[in-house]
Amino acid sequence: MFYSLYSWLDEMHYHIPGIGVFKYISFRAAMAIFVSLIISMVFGKRIIRLLHRLQVGETVRDLSLPGQKEKEGTPTMGGLIILSAIIVPTLLFARLSNVYIILMLVSTVWLGAIGFVDDYIKVFKKDKKGLHGRFKIIGQIGIGLIVGCVLFFNHNVVVKEKISGSNTQLLSMTNETTVPMSLPKYAENGTNSLKTTIPFVKNNEFDYSSLLCFLGDKAKNWAWLIFIPIVIFIVTAVSNGANVTDGIDGLASGTSAIIGVVLGILAYVSGNTVFADYLNIMYIPNSGELVVFIAAFVGACVGFLWYNAFPAQVFMGDTGSLALGGIIAVFAIAIRKELLIPIICGVFFVESISVILQVMFFKYRKKKFGLEFAQSHRLFLMAPLHHHFQKKGMHESKIVVRFLIISIMLGVLAIATLKLR
């Protein structure tokens, strides 16, 4: 909104001192994270009070975990705090005509709505199972289909190729720093490309259409048959991964904040011609605007931690966890970094894998050795993985801090892949 206001004033030749700062992504991103923190920390308290009055309390299953019963009745559906702290700053400071911003807003509302319905059924309908699994999957497939179609068919989603022989001239200032003396030259018109980034590879671009090379020249026209199912799978997997991770106070929100910072850095360099050329990565026009959105995302997660850190005053519920995971997935796909997700979202990935392995091993041992043996010889004491450590007697605060440290390490590794090839 403020960017549109600035553009209108500029076109009308109204010169208001200081308003020019709204043309800078860095300033609008800083304002987005600030406003997001204010919304989640100040207005979040009011939302928690409202949830208390509505008696929106968490029903805790008896898992024989330490401190579990004390959480009974803690307000859930706190994801509403996160959603409002993402959407409002984005509407205020982002360029709302940008296709990537529109896509992120639609994804946020869509997945938040699925989670809200699930929480509503659990809380108000007193059905512990919530929204049936098949309807969740249908909803996730739906947003995956929308995202895939937009990124494939929309003419504003393009990649610009660097003109051969045009390299950024660099002048060494010290032994460690350089500054650009001339800008790299890119093609005037972008191309609708299905290339993505492969980590740890020198020429690190992979084109999904190459999987249909047997179709010859028609491969690019039919590449959506490969691309859209991949998008659906990634969105579904990451949103469910975040949902599984949301089991102890501060884990999902803290991990998501770290992931958001990493994605913000990747989005900024991908949308900047100088950095994209220097790092030899794809230049994606207009993707830099996503930094404003992810800044609001990080602010929302950090602000939510104000109330969600141990002992939690509110839980995000599926309203927040499904949205967080979906946002991360769609964002990574939009900046062509989806193959980095196993690294960036390593905590989500391991948590999900722990559940899958637990079920597989249990079924295998039950079939081969019987139910009693399978129950007494589980792969983990409990899945997902954070409950395994709780069962071993580790306090949940220590589990969260250690998982966050691991998430930071993985985030640094993901950024390092820009140079490690």
N, C-alpha and C positions, 0 to 999 in steps of 0.2 A: 504493500500500500504506500509506504513512504517513498519507495523507489519510483512508483508511478507518479506520485505527487511531485517529486524532484524533476522527473522527465517533463511533466506538464509545465511546471514553472520555468524550466529551461527553454522549452519551446516558445513560451509566451514572453521570454526575455525579462522575467521577473528575477532580479538578482537579490536574493536574501542571503546575507552573510552566514556562512557556515553550512548551508544546506547541501553544498556540493559534496560533503563527505558521504552522502548516501549513494554515490555512484561507485564507491569502493566496496568490494566484497569483504575485505578484512574488517572494515568498520561495521558493516551490517551484520557480519557473523558475531562480532564482539557484542553488539547490542542484542542479538538474538539469544546468546547464551546468558547474558545478564537478565533480560526480561524473563527468560525461561526459569532461571533460578528464583526470581522474585515470585513468579506464579506458583511454582511447586512448593516453595517454602512458606509463603504468606497465605496464599489462597488454599494451599493444600491442607492447612489446619482447619479451615472452614469446611472443606469437603469431608475431612475425617469426622468432625462433629456431626455433620449431616448423616454420615453413614452410621454413626453411633445412634442417632435419633431414630433412624429407620431400622435399627437392629440388624444391620448387614454384617453379621458376625461369621467368622470362619468356623466350620464344623470340622474338627480334627479327627482323623482316623487313628485308632489306637495301634501304633506301630512299635510300642514299647521303647521309645526313644527318650533320652533325658530332656527334660524341659518341654516336652510335647504338650502336656495337659495345660500348662500355663498359657498356651497360645489360644486355647479355646475361647471363642467369642471376640477375638481381635478383628476389627473391621477389614473386610476384603473389598474387592472392586476398586482398590486404590489406583489401578491403572488409569482411571479417569483423570487423576492428577497428572500423570505422565502425558496422556493424550492432549489435554488442554495446554500443558506447558510446551508441547511440540507445535501444535497447530497454530496457536495465537501468535507467537513470535514469527513463525514462518509467514503467516498472512501479513504481518506488519512490515517485515524487512526484506522478504525475498521478492524476486521478480515473478509475479504470478502468471505472466505469459510464457514463462519458461516451461517447456514440455517435461523436463525432469522434475521440476518442482510440483507440477500438476500430478505427475505419476506418483510421487512420494506421498502427497497429501491423500490421494485416492487410496493408496495402499494402507496408509495409517488408519484412515477411517474404516475401511473395509475390514481389516483384520481386527481392529479394536471392537467393531460391532459384533464379529463372530465371538470374540472372547466375552463381551458384555452379555450376550444371550446365554452363553454357557454359565457364567457366574449368576445371572438372574435366575436361571432354572435351579441351580444349586441352592441359592439363598432363599428365594421367595417361594419356589415350588417345592422346596425341601426334598429335592431329588439329588442325592449325592453324586450320581453319575453325570449330571449336567447334560449338555447338548450331546446327542448321540454322535459317536465317532465318525460315522459316515457323513454326517452333515458338516462336521468340521472339515473333513477332507474335501468335500464338494466346494465349500467356501474357499479353501486354500487353492484348489485347482482353478476356481473361478478367477481369483486375483492373479494367479500365475498366468492364466490364459490372456488376461487383459495386458499384463506387463509384457509378455512375450510378443503379443500382436503390436503393441505400441512401439517397442524397440525394434521390431522387424519392419513394419510397414510405414511408420511415421517418417515423413521426409525431413523433419527437423532433427532426427536422431542420426547424426552422421559422424564420420571420422575423416579428418583431413590428412592427406598424405604429404609428406615433406618433399619438396622439389629436389630432384637428384642433384647432388653437388653443392647444395646450400647448407653449410654447417655454421653453427654459431662460432664467431671468432672470440676466443677467450684470451684475456690479458692477465698474466699472473701478477698479483699484488703482493703476496707474501708466499711463503712456502706452502701454505695450507689453503689460501683463498683465491678465487678468481672472480672476475666480473665480465659480463658480456659486452663486447664492443659493437656487435651488429646482430640483429635479430634473425632467426632462421626464417626461411621462406616456405610457406605451405601453399598448396593448391587453393585457388580462389574458391572453388566449389567443393564441398565435402561429398563423400561417397557413403551410401548406405551399406556399411560393412558389418559382417558378422565375426570380425576378428576379436580375439580376447587375449589376455596376457597369460603366458605360461611362466611361472616362477622358476628361477635357477637356470634358465636357458638363455644362451647368447642372443640369438635372433628370436626374441620371446613372443612371437605372435602366432596364434593358431586360428585358422578360419574354419568355422563349423561347416561351411559348405564343402570343404575338402573331404568330409565323410561321405559325400554323395558324388565323389569324383567320377563314378561309373556313368553318371548322367551327362557328362561332358559339359557343354556350354549352358545347359539348363540347370546345373547344380545350384547356382545362386538363387534361381527362382523358386526352387523347391527346398531350400535350406531350412525353411520354417518348420518342416516336418521333423527336423532334428532339434532346432533351437528352442521352440516353444515347449516341448516335453521336458527339456533340460531345465528351462526356467521354472516350470511347474514343480519339478522334483526339488530344485534348490530352495524355492520359497517354502514348500511344505516341510522339507527336512530341517531348515534352520529355524522356522517358527516353532516347530515341535521341539527342537533342541533347546530353545530358550524356555519353553514351557516346562520341560523336564528339569532344567537347571533351577527353576524357581521353587526351591524346596526349603531353603533356610534363609534367615534374615540377611538381606543385603547382597546375596550372591548374584542373582540375575541382573539387578540394576547396576551393581558395581562393575561386573564383567562387561555389560552392555556399554557403559560409559567409556571404558578403555577401548573397546572395539570401535566406538564412535570416533574417538580421537584419531585412531589409525586410519579409518576410512576417510576422515576429513583431510588428512595429509595427502592421501592417495588421490582424492578428488581434486585438491588444489593443484598438484603437480600435473595431473592429467588435463586440466583445463587451462594451463598456462603454457604458451608456446615456448618460452625459454627453458623452463624446467623439463617439459616434455622432450625437447630436442636434446638437452644436455644428458638426460637420463635414458635417452633412446627408447621412450615409451610412446604409445599412441597419444596423439593430440585430439581430444574430444571437445569440439567447440560447445560453449555454453554449460559444460559440466561443472565449471568452477562455481556456478550459482548454488550447487548442491552443498557447498561449504556452509552456507547460511542455514540450510535445513539441518545439517548434521550438528551444527553448533547448538541449535535449539534442542536437538535430541540429547546431546551430552549434558546440557544444562538441566533438562528434565530428569535424566537418570541420576545425576549428582544431587539435585534438589530433592528428589524422592528419597534418597538415602538419608536425608535429614530425619525422616520419620520411619524409614524402613530398616535402619541399622539396628543391631541387637541392643536391647529387646525391641522388636518391631511394634510400632503403634498402628501400623496398617500394612496389609498385604496387597500386592498389585493384582493378584488373581489372574485369570486367563485374559481379562480385559487388557492388562499390560503386557504379559509375557508373550502372547501370540503376536501382538502388535510389534513388540521390540524385535523379535526374531524375524518377522516378515520385513520390517523396515531395513534391517541389516542385509538381508538377502537381496532385496530389490535394489538397494543402494549399490551393493557390490557388483551386481549384474550391470547396472546402468553405467558404471565407470570401467567396465570390462576387467574386473578383478575377481570374478567369481571363483576362479581356480585357486585363489589364495584363501578361500573361506575355511578349509580345514586347518590352516595355520592361524588366521585371524580369530576364528571362532573355535579355537582348539578346546576350550573348556566345554562349550556346548557339544562339540563333536564327541569328546570322551564320555560325557554324561549320557548321551544318546546311545553310544556304542555299549556302555556298561549295561544298560537296560536290555538291549538286543541280545548281548552275550549271555546275560543272566537267564533270559527266557529260553534261549537255544540250548544252553547246557542243562537246564532243569528238565526240559522235554526229552533231551537225549538220555540223561541218566535215569529218568523215570521209566522210559521205554526199555532200557537195557537192564537196569538194576532194581526197578520198583520205586514206588512213591516214597517209602520211608527213607531209602538210601538217598534219593534225590533231594529230599527236604533237609537232610542232615549233612549233605555234601554240596552245598551251593557254591557257585564260583565266587560270589561276593556275599558278605554277611547280609547285605541288603542293597538293592539298586533303586535309584541311580547312585552313582559313586559317592556323593557327599553323605548319603545315609550309611554307607559302608564304614566310613571313618567315624561317624557318630556312634555306630554300634561298637567300634573299637575303643570308645571312651574319650575321643577327642572332642573338645568343646567347639560348638558351631562357629564361634567368633574366630577361632584359630583356623578352622577349615576355610572360612570365607577369605581371610587374609592371605592364606597360602595359595588358594585358587586365584586370587587377584594378582599376586606376585607372578604366578605362572602365566596369567593372561597378559601381563605387562611384557614379560619375556617373549611371548609369542608375537605380541604386537611389534616389538622392536625387530624381531626376526622378519616379520612381514614387510616392514619398511626397508630393511636391509636387502631384501630381494630385488629392490630397484637397482642395486649395484652388484649384488652377488650373482654372477652368471658365469 
